[in-house]
Amino acid sequence: MTRSRAAVVRRFGGPEVLEITEVATPRPGPGQIAVRVRAIGVGFTDLMARSGDYLLQRRLPFTPGYELVGELDDGRLVAMSLPKMGAYRDHVVVPSWLPVPLPDGLDPVAAATIPLDYLTALSLLEKHARVETGDAVFIQGAGGGVGAALSRLGKLKGLKMYGTASSPDRLSTNGVRFIDYRSQDFETVLAEEEPDGVRAVFDHLGGAMVRKGYRALAPGGVLVSYAFSGRPGHMVADTVKGAIGVGLRGLLPGKRTALCMVPREVKSDHTWYRDSLRRLLDLAAEGAIHAEAGAVFPLAEAAEVHRALQHREITGKVVLTTE
Ligand SMILES: NC(=O)c1ccc[n+]([C@@H]2O[C@H](COP(=O)([O-])OP(=O)(O)OC[C@H]3O[C@@H](n4cnc5c(N)ncnc54)[C@H](OP(=O)(O)O)[C@@H]3O)[C@@H](O)[C@H]2O)c1
């Protein structure tokens, strides 16, 4: 039996619970394909799952990670967004519809920054908000992984964008009007700048932010929630409560609400998933969207990467490599 490495969480906790262990290399069954992992995208969701704060990953033990780039047995490079966590390892076995070929010229490490954040952004914009060129929108956390992907796709679509962040650094190049969440109230800024309201609000914080975002909408506008992560340590309960609240609010007349959960969408709509990821990888290969890792570390340093991200010592999208 051949052996390979996997990062495993056996109990929820701090970065130290993320252990690199030796495991049997998985073998594909019917309808599955083996992939040698080359690069893994790290998202905030991985940290939430590790600490037990993520509704979709409550079982132990598990391997974190939703996105990767790898190599098939015939040498072809592929990217994928997993419907269930498990990317932090040397080898994965996945359903054969999941891998999407990498276009020529796209660097595998850069490509690993694309799947989850950009599929989420595309789903938010096209499936849930259905925004049009020229629409004014508000992006909560526009400098984060999903927020930056939303901003870049929004710029390509010609949206008028407002976004919160702690610093303007990553917003102006994406054409987003900066609102400092530490010193400004976004509802007040939007009321001044867009007195008729915005067409769409994208929120990952939940609670009061959802209520304020909903009030900032124009008649016929839509609030799309894709996480409820405003209170670390309470995200499981907040997600359940928040999802119910967003659903109920959607029953009110005049405005819409929607919930986006990409791992579920990958699993339930293979055609949307494959077409969308192919399109995004092509955009990255053409340089139309900026695909670049903010930092690259070996898989063996996954726990240290989680620690540094938690303490905000690293910014930008982090990629782990198996070499
Ligand atoms: N629904 C889905 O399918 C899906 C997919 C991917 C991710 N997610 C979820 O989306 C969330 C974001 O993930 P991510 O990987 O993009 O995380 P991330 O890179 O850490 O980004 C989060 C952003 O939130 C901003 N932020 C923090 N406190 C804020 C506040 N009080 N007001 C406004 N913005 C604030 C931060 O801004 P600064 O850096 O400027 O402080 C940061 O840029 C997570 O909860 C994740 O689980 C959901």
The ligand as an SDF file (V2000), in Angstrom:
LIG
                    3D

 48 52  0  0  0  0  0  0  0  0999 V2000
  -21.2870   30.6870    0.8570 N   0  0  0  0  0  0  0  0  0  0  0  0
  -20.2060   30.1680    0.3190 C   0  0  0  0  0  0  0  0  0  0  0  0
  -20.2890   29.3020   -0.5320 O   0  0  0  0  0  0  0  0  0  0  0  0
  -18.8690   30.6600    0.7800 C   0  0  0  0  0  0  0  0  0  0  0  0
  -17.7310   30.4360   -0.0120 C   0  0  0  0  0  0  0  0  0  0  0  0
  -16.5000   30.9540    0.4430 C   0  0  0  0  0  0  0  0  0  0  0  0
  -16.4320   31.6240    1.6640 C   0  0  0  0  0  0  0  0  0  0  0  0
  -17.5630   31.7750    2.4100 N   0  0  0  0  0  0  0  0  0  0  0  0
  -17.5450   32.4890    3.6890 C   0  0  0  0  0  0  0  0  0  0  0  0
  -17.3510   33.8450    3.4060 O   0  0  0  0  0  0  0  0  0  0  0  0
  -16.7000   34.4770    4.4970 C   0  0  0  0  0  0  0  0  0  0  0  0
  -15.4950   35.2400    3.9730 C   0  0  0  0  0  0  0  0  0  0  0  0
  -14.5560   34.3050    3.4940 O   0  0  0  0  0  0  0  0  0  0  0  0
  -13.1680   34.7910    2.8760 P   0  0  0  0  0  0  0  0  0  0  0  0
  -12.3670   33.5690    2.5970 O   0  0  0  0  0  0  0  0  0  0  0  0
  -13.4130   35.8040    1.8140 O   0  0  0  0  0  0  0  0  0  0  0  0
  -12.5710   35.5020    4.1830 O   0  0  0  0  0  0  0  0  0  0  0  0
  -11.4730   36.6490    4.3050 P   0  0  0  0  0  0  0  0  0  0  0  0
  -10.5480   36.6210    3.1460 O   0  0  0  0  0  0  0  0  0  0  0  0
  -10.9550   36.5470    5.6670 O   0  0  0  0  0  0  0  0  0  0  0  0
  -12.3610   37.9840    4.1530 O   0  0  0  0  0  0  0  0  0  0  0  0
  -13.2250   38.4330    5.1390 C   0  0  0  0  0  0  0  0  0  0  0  0
  -13.2630   39.9500    5.0610 C   0  0  0  0  0  0  0  0  0  0  0  0
  -14.1820   40.4300    6.0350 O   0  0  0  0  0  0  0  0  0  0  0  0
  -13.7760   41.7140    6.3610 C   0  0  0  0  0  0  0  0  0  0  0  0
  -14.3250   42.1520    7.6530 N   0  0  0  0  0  0  0  0  0  0  0  0
  -14.0070   41.7270    8.9020 C   0  0  0  0  0  0  0  0  0  0  0  0
  -14.7350   42.3900    9.8120 N   0  0  0  0  0  0  0  0  0  0  0  0
  -15.5320   43.2520    9.1290 C   0  0  0  0  0  0  0  0  0  0  0  0
  -16.5080   44.2050    9.5090 C   0  0  0  0  0  0  0  0  0  0  0  0
  -16.8440   44.4160   10.7790 N   0  0  0  0  0  0  0  0  0  0  0  0
  -17.1280   44.9100    8.5270 N   0  0  0  0  0  0  0  0  0  0  0  0
  -16.8320   44.7120    7.2290 C   0  0  0  0  0  0  0  0  0  0  0  0
  -15.9030   43.8140    6.8040 N   0  0  0  0  0  0  0  0  0  0  0  0
  -15.2710   43.1010    7.7430 C   0  0  0  0  0  0  0  0  0  0  0  0
  -12.2660   41.6760    6.4020 C   0  0  0  0  0  0  0  0  0  0  0  0
  -11.8270   42.9480    5.9940 O   0  0  0  0  0  0  0  0  0  0  0  0
  -10.3540   43.5480    6.3320 P   0  0  0  0  0  0  0  0  0  0  0  0
   -9.3690   42.4950    5.8980 O   0  0  0  0  0  0  0  0  0  0  0  0
  -10.2880   44.7790    5.5140 O   0  0  0  0  0  0  0  0  0  0  0  0
  -10.3260   43.7770    7.8080 O   0  0  0  0  0  0  0  0  0  0  0  0
  -11.9260   40.5700    5.3910 C   0  0  0  0  0  0  0  0  0  0  0  0
  -11.3710   41.1180    4.2220 O   0  0  0  0  0  0  0  0  0  0  0  0
  -16.3390   33.3680    5.4780 C   0  0  0  0  0  0  0  0  0  0  0  0
  -17.2830   33.3400    6.4980 O   0  0  0  0  0  0  0  0  0  0  0  0
  -16.4200   32.1120    4.6300 C   0  0  0  0  0  0  0  0  0  0  0  0
  -16.7410   30.9680    5.3750 O   0  0  0  0  0  0  0  0  0  0  0  0
  -18.7710   31.3170    1.9930 C   0  0  0  0  0  0  0  0  0  0  0  0
  1  2  1  0
  2  3  2  0
  2  4  1  0
  4  5  1  0
  4 48  2  0
  5  6  2  0
  6  7  1  0
  7  8  2  0
  8  9  1  0
  8 48  1  0
  9 10  1  0
  9 46  1  0
 10 11  1  0
 11 12  1  0
 11 44  1  0
 12 13  1  0
 13 14  1  0
 14 15  2  0
 14 16  1  0
 14 17  1  0
 17 18  1  0
 18 19  2  0
 18 20  1  0
 18 21  1  0
 21 22  1  0
 22 23  1  0
 23 24  1  0
 23 42  1  0
 24 25  1  0
 25 26  1  0
 25 36  1  0
 26 27  1  0
 26 35  1  0
 27 28  2  0
 28 29  1  0
 29 30  1  0
 29 35  2  0
 30 31  1  0
 30 32  2  0
 32 33  1  0
 33 34  2  0
 34 35  1  0
 36 37  1  0
 36 42  1  0
 37 38  1  0
 38 39  2  0
 38 40  1  0
 38 41  1  0
 42 43  1  0
 44 45  1  0
 44 46  1  0
 46 47  1  0
M  CHG  2   8   1  16  -1
M  END
$$$$
